[in-house]
């Protein structure tokens, strides 16, 4: 799906809905505050975890592959952006997945339903550790500084997921905000939830968004990560 196609999914103004000047001003101020929190928060966290990130880079590169993995995800307004992660899979991950799905009907059904595999043969040893602890997502702090993501929001999805699993209204809601490093799905069980529940949580976040909601999600993220709820 091209950038132009995705951009066509961006939200359009609703007829019959009037926004007062005070509502616009309040919304603009809150959006500005959210962006400031993103910049200050992401920058501070990056400084604090820089030694950990350097250690992870060294560990990941021991198999000869790159440390960072860039994957196109759908962002604000339906635009694609390169989502950064520490590489947690083998270098021939796509080929291994294709072989597995072609020969294992159970794995193929699981992948079609949840886009995840409980015993994924592509994941490296250090990759499994990073996924359990969510350390593989630390490079997304760079996406936050670049303005492509936020600290809090729906988790970024690929174009195929948006097309297959999100209805028109849910896709419209998703494209109204920047994807987040953490969000309602992240603190609600992650892989313990169905994909349909994930879509509902994304839509609910956009509908009910406020700075107070972001703060509650951030506070719930720390224990969720430490307890590894729903991590794979």
LOLUM-773890 format. One record per residue (C-alpha): residue number from 1; x, y, z. Coordinates in Angstrom, 3 decimals, decimal comma. Example, Ala and Ser with C-alpha at 12.3 -4.5 7.8 and 13.67 -1.06 7.14 Angstrom:
% LOLUM-773890
<r num="1" X="12,300" Y="-4,500" Z="7,800"/>
<r num="2" X="13,670" Y="-1,060" Z="7,140"/>
END
This chain:
% LOLUM-773890
<r num="1" X="0,000" Y="0,000" Z="0,000"/>
<r num="2" X="1,500" Y="3,322" Z="-1,071"/>
<r num="3" X="1,822" Y="6,496" Z="0,945"/>
<r num="4" X="-0,862" Y="8,075" Z="-1,230"/>
<r num="5" X="-3,264" Y="5,226" Z="-0,585"/>
<r num="6" X="-2,668" Y="5,334" Z="3,131"/>
<r num="7" X="-3,042" Y="9,069" Z="3,211"/>
<r num="8" X="-6,491" Y="8,681" Z="1,705"/>
<r num="9" X="-7,464" Y="6,921" Z="4,925"/>
<r num="10" X="-6,676" Y="10,024" Z="6,956"/>
<r num="11" X="-9,654" Y="11,382" Z="8,872"/>
<r num="12" X="-11,898" Y="13,954" Z="7,232"/>
<r num="13" X="-13,994" Y="16,565" Z="9,077"/>
<r num="14" X="-17,360" Y="15,294" Z="10,295"/>
<r num="15" X="-20,410" Y="17,141" Z="8,978"/>
<r num="16" X="-22,649" Y="18,785" Z="11,500"/>
<r num="17" X="-19,984" Y="18,889" Z="14,224"/>
<r num="18" X="-19,090" Y="22,380" Z="15,368"/>
<r num="19" X="-15,915" Y="23,088" Z="17,307"/>
<r num="20" X="-15,913" Y="26,279" Z="19,338"/>
<r num="21" X="-12,880" Y="28,555" Z="19,496"/>
<r num="22" X="-12,297" Y="27,690" Z="23,155"/>
<r num="23" X="-12,448" Y="23,959" Z="22,335"/>
<r num="24" X="-9,914" Y="24,411" Z="19,546"/>
<r num="25" X="-7,602" Y="26,420" Z="21,810"/>
<r num="26" X="-7,811" Y="23,845" Z="24,604"/>
<r num="27" X="-7,184" Y="21,013" Z="22,152"/>
<r num="28" X="-4,212" Y="22,857" Z="20,638"/>
<r num="29" X="-2,699" Y="23,551" Z="24,060"/>
<r num="30" X="-3,088" Y="19,918" Z="25,133"/>
<r num="31" X="-1,555" Y="18,701" Z="21,862"/>
<r num="32" X="1,393" Y="21,062" Z="22,353"/>
<r num="33" X="1,845" Y="19,836" Z="25,933"/>
<r num="34" X="1,752" Y="16,217" Z="24,744"/>
<r num="35" X="4,479" Y="16,935" Z="22,197"/>
<r num="36" X="6,635" Y="18,722" Z="24,794"/>
<r num="37" X="6,238" Y="15,777" Z="27,168"/>
<r num="38" X="7,274" Y="13,456" Z="24,330"/>
<r num="39" X="10,436" Y="15,429" Z="23,551"/>
<r num="40" X="11,515" Y="15,908" Z="27,169"/>
<r num="41" X="10,572" Y="12,372" Z="28,192"/>
<r num="42" X="12,163" Y="10,606" Z="25,217"/>
<r num="43" X="15,345" Y="12,683" Z="25,457"/>
<r num="44" X="15,717" Y="12,045" Z="29,186"/>
<r num="45" X="15,106" Y="8,307" Z="28,855"/>
<r num="46" X="17,599" Y="8,026" Z="25,985"/>
<r num="47" X="20,305" Y="9,652" Z="28,106"/>
<r num="48" X="19,525" Y="7,357" Z="31,030"/>
<r num="49" X="19,519" Y="4,105" Z="29,032"/>
<r num="50" X="22,362" Y="4,887" Z="26,619"/>
<r num="51" X="24,758" Y="2,364" Z="28,275"/>
<r num="52" X="22,099" Y="-0,363" Z="28,096"/>
<r num="53" X="21,452" Y="0,390" Z="24,429"/>
<r num="54" X="25,162" Y="0,197" Z="23,612"/>
<r num="55" X="25,363" Y="-3,211" Z="25,335"/>
<r num="56" X="22,338" Y="-4,462" Z="23,389"/>
<r num="57" X="23,848" Y="-3,246" Z="20,101"/>
<r num="58" X="26,987" Y="-5,264" Z="20,831"/>
<r num="59" X="24,985" Y="-8,383" Z="21,690"/>
<r num="60" X="22,736" Y="-8,176" Z="18,633"/>
<r num="61" X="25,595" Y="-7,622" Z="16,198"/>
<r num="62" X="27,455" Y="-10,729" Z="17,352"/>
<r num="63" X="25,734" Y="-12,782" Z="14,613"/>
<r num="64" X="27,023" Y="-10,420" Z="11,934"/>
<r num="65" X="23,716" Y="-8,678" Z="11,252"/>
<r num="66" X="22,689" Y="-5,070" Z="11,897"/>
<r num="67" X="21,694" Y="-3,955" Z="15,383"/>
<r num="68" X="18,701" Y="-1,898" Z="14,290"/>
<r num="69" X="15,696" Y="-3,072" Z="12,324"/>
<r num="70" X="13,580" Y="-0,566" Z="10,410"/>
<r num="71" X="10,079" Y="-1,548" Z="9,384"/>
<r num="72" X="7,488" Y="0,639" Z="7,607"/>
<r num="73" X="4,532" Y="1,372" Z="9,877"/>
<r num="74" X="1,458" Y="3,565" Z="9,489"/>
<r num="75" X="1,631" Y="6,846" Z="11,343"/>
<r num="76" X="-0,294" Y="10,067" Z="11,807"/>
<r num="77" X="-2,512" Y="10,861" Z="8,825"/>
<r num="78" X="-1,885" Y="7,437" Z="7,293"/>
<r num="79" X="1,707" Y="8,281" Z="6,364"/>
<r num="80" X="4,338" Y="5,542" Z="6,456"/>
<r num="81" X="7,443" Y="5,941" Z="8,617"/>
<r num="82" X="10,437" Y="3,712" Z="9,474"/>
<r num="83" X="9,741" Y="2,268" Z="12,930"/>
<r num="84" X="12,996" Y="1,471" Z="14,757"/>
<r num="85" X="13,608" Y="-1,619" Z="16,853"/>
<r num="86" X="16,584" Y="-3,616" Z="17,988"/>
<r num="87" X="16,748" Y="-6,621" Z="15,695"/>
<r num="88" X="15,353" Y="-9,580" Z="17,635"/>
<r num="89" X="15,222" Y="-12,064" Z="14,752"/>
<r num="90" X="17,648" Y="-13,967" Z="12,572"/>
<r num="91" X="18,796" Y="-12,246" Z="9,404"/>
<r num="92" X="16,717" Y="-14,563" Z="7,143"/>
<r num="93" X="13,530" Y="-14,113" Z="9,213"/>
<r num="94" X="11,199" Y="-13,509" Z="6,239"/>
<r num="95" X="12,278" Y="-16,695" Z="4,485"/>
<r num="96" X="11,909" Y="-18,757" Z="7,661"/>
<r num="97" X="8,418" Y="-17,374" Z="8,279"/>
<r num="98" X="7,337" Y="-18,153" Z="4,714"/>
<r num="99" X="8,563" Y="-21,753" Z="5,029"/>
<r num="100" X="6,845" Y="-22,210" Z="8,385"/>
<r num="101" X="3,484" Y="-20,830" Z="7,246"/>
<r num="102" X="3,602" Y="-22,963" Z="4,107"/>
<r num="103" X="4,213" Y="-26,200" Z="6,024"/>
<r num="104" X="2,440" Y="-25,683" Z="9,379"/>
<r num="105" X="-1,349" Y="-25,045" Z="9,162"/>
<r num="106" X="-1,612" Y="-24,415" Z="12,916"/>
<r num="107" X="1,091" Y="-21,743" Z="12,791"/>
<r num="108" X="-0,511" Y="-20,243" Z="9,672"/>
<r num="109" X="-3,886" Y="-19,962" Z="11,441"/>
<r num="110" X="-2,266" Y="-18,422" Z="14,521"/>
<r num="111" X="-0,421" Y="-15,890" Z="12,362"/>
<r num="112" X="-3,570" Y="-14,979" Z="10,432"/>
<r num="113" X="-5,485" Y="-14,386" Z="13,660"/>
<r num="114" X="-2,962" Y="-12,633" Z="15,907"/>
<r num="115" X="0,049" Y="-11,770" Z="13,719"/>
<r num="116" X="2,171" Y="-13,490" Z="16,361"/>
<r num="117" X="3,541" Y="-16,981" Z="16,995"/>
<r num="118" X="3,852" Y="-18,471" Z="20,513"/>
<r num="119" X="7,042" Y="-20,348" Z="19,553"/>
<r num="120" X="8,572" Y="-18,185" Z="16,847"/>
<r num="121" X="11,613" Y="-19,920" Z="15,267"/>
<r num="122" X="12,884" Y="-16,594" Z="13,901"/>
<r num="123" X="13,700" Y="-15,062" Z="17,288"/>
<r num="124" X="17,287" Y="-15,118" Z="18,559"/>
<r num="125" X="18,275" Y="-15,787" Z="22,158"/>
<r num="126" X="19,007" Y="-12,132" Z="22,897"/>
<r num="127" X="15,883" Y="-11,270" Z="20,907"/>
<r num="128" X="13,697" Y="-13,408" Z="23,164"/>
<r num="129" X="15,113" Y="-11,636" Z="26,220"/>
<r num="130" X="14,542" Y="-8,210" Z="24,689"/>
<r num="131" X="10,950" Y="-9,047" Z="23,786"/>
<r num="132" X="10,145" Y="-10,335" Z="27,266"/>
<r num="133" X="11,484" Y="-7,112" Z="28,755"/>
<r num="134" X="10,366" Y="-4,790" Z="25,895"/>
<r num="135" X="13,977" Y="-3,617" Z="25,491"/>
<r num="136" X="13,741" Y="-4,156" Z="21,734"/>
<r num="137" X="11,471" Y="-1,097" Z="21,568"/>
<r num="138" X="13,958" Y="1,354" Z="23,096"/>
<r num="139" X="15,066" Y="2,703" Z="19,663"/>
<r num="140" X="11,511" Y="3,948" Z="19,138"/>
<r num="141" X="12,477" Y="6,798" Z="21,440"/>
<r num="142" X="14,265" Y="8,117" Z="18,336"/>
<r num="143" X="10,964" Y="7,926" Z="16,446"/>
<r num="144" X="9,418" Y="10,013" Z="19,216"/>
<r num="145" X="12,098" Y="12,699" Z="18,911"/>
<r num="146" X="11,637" Y="12,707" Z="15,128"/>
<r num="147" X="7,907" Y="13,383" Z="15,583"/>
<r num="148" X="6,795" Y="10,052" Z="14,069"/>
<r num="149" X="5,636" Y="8,515" Z="17,343"/>
<r num="150" X="4,534" Y="9,538" Z="20,822"/>
<r num="151" X="5,319" Y="8,077" Z="24,216"/>
<r num="152" X="1,642" Y="7,058" Z="24,456"/>
<r num="153" X="-0,702" Y="6,035" Z="21,661"/>
<r num="154" X="-1,888" Y="3,024" Z="19,655"/>
<r num="155" X="0,929" Y="0,606" Z="18,903"/>
<r num="156" X="2,199" Y="1,142" Z="15,319"/>
<r num="157" X="0,832" Y="-1,290" Z="12,743"/>
<r num="158" X="1,826" Y="-2,241" Z="9,213"/>
<r num="159" X="-0,389" Y="-1,282" Z="6,277"/>
<r num="160" X="-1,670" Y="-4,849" Z="5,878"/>
<r num="161" X="-2,873" Y="-4,954" Z="9,493"/>
<r num="162" X="-4,733" Y="-1,685" Z="9,058"/>
<r num="163" X="-6,400" Y="-3,004" Z="5,912"/>
<r num="164" X="-7,312" Y="-6,463" Z="7,212"/>
<r num="165" X="-8,131" Y="-5,934" Z="10,890"/>
<r num="166" X="-9,375" Y="-2,354" Z="11,228"/>
<r num="167" X="-12,753" Y="-1,264" Z="9,943"/>
<r num="168" X="-13,175" Y="2,166" Z="8,400"/>
<r num="169" X="-14,017" Y="3,859" Z="11,694"/>
<r num="170" X="-11,161" Y="2,186" Z="13,598"/>
<r num="171" X="-8,657" Y="2,982" Z="10,828"/>
<r num="172" X="-9,872" Y="6,587" Z="10,851"/>
<r num="173" X="-9,327" Y="6,763" Z="14,613"/>
<r num="174" X="-5,871" Y="5,155" Z="14,383"/>
<r num="175" X="-4,725" Y="7,705" Z="11,800"/>
<r num="176" X="-5,838" Y="10,638" Z="13,976"/>
<r num="177" X="-2,888" Y="10,372" Z="16,361"/>
<r num="178" X="0,753" Y="9,374" Z="16,467"/>
<r num="179" X="1,433" Y="5,724" Z="17,332"/>
<r num="180" X="2,893" Y="5,209" Z="20,789"/>
<r num="181" X="5,648" Y="3,258" Z="22,495"/>
<r num="182" X="3,062" Y="2,308" Z="25,085"/>
<r num="183" X="-0,715" Y="2,507" Z="25,143"/>
<r num="184" X="-3,926" Y="0,972" Z="26,409"/>
<r num="185" X="-3,193" Y="-2,340" Z="24,682"/>
<r num="186" X="0,306" Y="-2,387" Z="26,138"/>
<r num="187" X="-1,008" Y="-2,151" Z="29,701"/>
<r num="188" X="-4,041" Y="-4,398" Z="29,137"/>
<r num="189" X="-2,368" Y="-7,743" Z="28,607"/>
<r num="190" X="-0,878" Y="-7,298" Z="25,107"/>
<r num="191" X="-0,656" Y="-10,824" Z="23,679"/>
<r num="192" X="-3,240" Y="-12,067" Z="26,169"/>
<r num="193" X="-5,870" Y="-10,024" Z="24,298"/>
<r num="194" X="-7,406" Y="-10,767" Z="20,904"/>
<r num="195" X="-6,654" Y="-8,571" Z="17,912"/>
<r num="196" X="-10,247" Y="-7,350" Z="17,903"/>
<r num="197" X="-9,801" Y="-6,230" Z="21,522"/>
<r num="198" X="-6,604" Y="-4,445" Z="20,542"/>
<r num="199" X="-8,476" Y="-2,505" Z="17,839"/>
<r num="200" X="-11,175" Y="-1,586" Z="20,362"/>
<r num="201" X="-8,529" Y="-0,330" Z="22,795"/>
<r num="202" X="-6,918" Y="1,791" Z="20,062"/>
<r num="203" X="-10,280" Y="3,341" Z="19,183"/>
<r num="204" X="-11,110" Y="3,948" Z="22,830"/>
<r num="205" X="-7,771" Y="5,692" Z="23,404"/>
<r num="206" X="-8,332" Y="8,130" Z="20,544"/>
<r num="207" X="-11,938" Y="8,782" Z="21,595"/>
<r num="208" X="-11,124" Y="9,371" Z="25,276"/>
<r num="209" X="-7,664" Y="10,925" Z="24,924"/>
<r num="210" X="-6,468" Y="13,417" Z="27,516"/>
<r num="211" X="-3,174" Y="14,258" Z="29,178"/>
<r num="212" X="-4,495" Y="12,608" Z="32,348"/>
<r num="213" X="-5,134" Y="9,376" Z="30,416"/>
<r num="214" X="-1,581" Y="9,476" Z="29,029"/>
<r num="215" X="-0,207" Y="9,886" Z="32,550"/>
<r num="216" X="-2,237" Y="6,935" Z="33,852"/>
<r num="217" X="-0,989" Y="4,745" Z="30,998"/>
<r num="218" X="2,632" Y="5,766" Z="31,599"/>
<r num="219" X="2,317" Y="4,943" Z="35,292"/>
<r num="220" X="0,779" Y="1,540" Z="34,485"/>
<r num="221" X="3,470" Y="0,756" Z="31,900"/>
<r num="222" X="6,284" Y="0,303" Z="34,415"/>
<r num="223" X="4,620" Y="-2,493" Z="36,438"/>
<r num="224" X="3,271" Y="-4,069" Z="33,227"/>
<r num="225" X="6,797" Y="-4,311" Z="31,809"/>
<r num="226" X="8,333" Y="-5,496" Z="35,087"/>
<r num="227" X="5,652" Y="-8,180" Z="35,474"/>
<r num="228" X="5,965" Y="-9,052" Z="31,747"/>
<r num="229" X="2,192" Y="-9,227" Z="31,372"/>
<r num="230" X="1,312" Y="-10,475" Z="27,901"/>
<r num="231" X="4,905" Y="-10,279" Z="26,625"/>
<r num="232" X="6,071" Y="-12,792" Z="24,018"/>
END
